[in-house]
């Protein structure tokens, strides 16, 4: 009887130990599952945080871009110091500035080039927007002691709803007029226009033999051409941001 009792007790102890071991393994397994789940939650939170920060950065960049006006002109500072070039919007005061900014228009309806005033280039300087167009006049002058060349380029920063399909950019350079437009969807240049230089650049030109004391006058006019075949309702609500750079040389990036 005593021997049988000890055997039963031994078996009971073994069963107890086995159950405790199984319980520990189960707790360990559950603990590992919890740890894995917590790591996944942390990774998900981190991913969401990174995505949120990325969206905030994009928003801030776009906010900065679109609060600077629809069109800006920048003179390369190093080039200006070396060459003596200055840029200004008032032909009488000649207050040199590194960045010029055209007044922004919140809304522009499509119009015809024939509706634009014929004397836009006669403006004395600065912003002179109309009802449905942006117009800006400024000057570049060589106040240095040497003859130089400079590049002037208009760069497309951003486009919303393909509005560039119908945008026109007209430049008066010392009275000479030229109109730029994106190549039509049919692959042909729009009537009476010069095609955009590329998808990124409206134009890229060099001004050669700019002598001491010379002054160039620019008038930039931007509008949406209603007679363009690609001027359709889909473009409503579109935006286009551009800026002009004046530099010693141009390196296409």
ZISULZI-V851572 format. One record per backbone hydrogen bond with DSSP energy under -1.0 kcal/mol. CO is the residue of the C=O (numbers start at 0). NH is the residue of the N-H. If there is no record, write none. Layout:
BEGIN
[[CO & NH] [CO & NH]]
END
This chain:
BEGIN
[[0 & 4] [1 & 5] [2 & 6] [3 & 7] [4 & 8] [5 & 9] [6 & 10] [7 & 11] [8 & 12] [9 & 13] [10 & 14] [11 & 15] [12 & 16] [13 & 17] [14 & 18] [15 & 19] [16 & 20] [17 & 21] [18 & 22] [19 & 23] [20 & 24] [21 & 25] [22 & 26] [23 & 27] [24 & 28] [25 & 29] [26 & 30] [27 & 31] [28 & 32] [29 & 33] [30 & 34] [31 & 35] [32 & 36] [33 & 37] [34 & 38] [35 & 39] [36 & 40] [37 & 41] [38 & 42] [39 & 43] [40 & 44] [41 & 45] [42 & 46] [43 & 47] [44 & 48] [45 & 49] [46 & 50] [47 & 51] [48 & 52] [49 & 53] [50 & 54] [51 & 55] [52 & 56] [53 & 57] [54 & 58] [55 & 59] [56 & 60] [57 & 61] [58 & 62] [59 & 63] [60 & 64] [61 & 65] [62 & 66] [69 & 241] [70 & 101] [71 & 243] [72 & 99] [73 & 245] [75 & 79] [76 & 80] [77 & 81] [78 & 82] [79 & 83] [83 & 142] [85 & 140] [86 & 96] [87 & 138] [89 & 93] [97 & 74] [99 & 72] [110 & 225] [111 & 114] [112 & 115] [118 & 121] [119 & 122] [123 & 90] [125 & 136] [132 & 129] [133 & 221] [134 & 127] [135 & 219] [136 & 125] [137 & 217] [138 & 87] [139 & 215] [140 & 85] [141 & 212] [147 & 209] [149 & 206] [150 & 246] [151 & 204] [152 & 244] [153 & 201] [154 & 242] [157 & 240] [159 & 162] [161 & 164] [162 & 165] [165 & 224] [167 & 222] [168 & 179] [169 & 220] [170 & 177] [171 & 218] [172 & 175] [175 & 172] [177 & 170] [178 & 193] [179 & 168] [180 & 195] [183 & 186] [187 & 183] [189 & 192] [193 & 180] [199 & 155] [200 & 197] [201 & 196] [202 & 153] [204 & 151] [206 & 149] [208 & 210] [209 & 147] [210 & 213] [213 & 141] [215 & 139] [216 & 173] [217 & 137] [218 & 171] [219 & 135] [220 & 169] [221 & 133] [222 & 167] [223 & 110] [224 & 227] [227 & 230] [229 & 231] [231 & 234] [232 & 235] [234 & 237] [238 & 159] [240 & 156] [240 & 157] [242 & 154] [243 & 73] [244 & 152] [245 & 75] [246 & 150]]
END
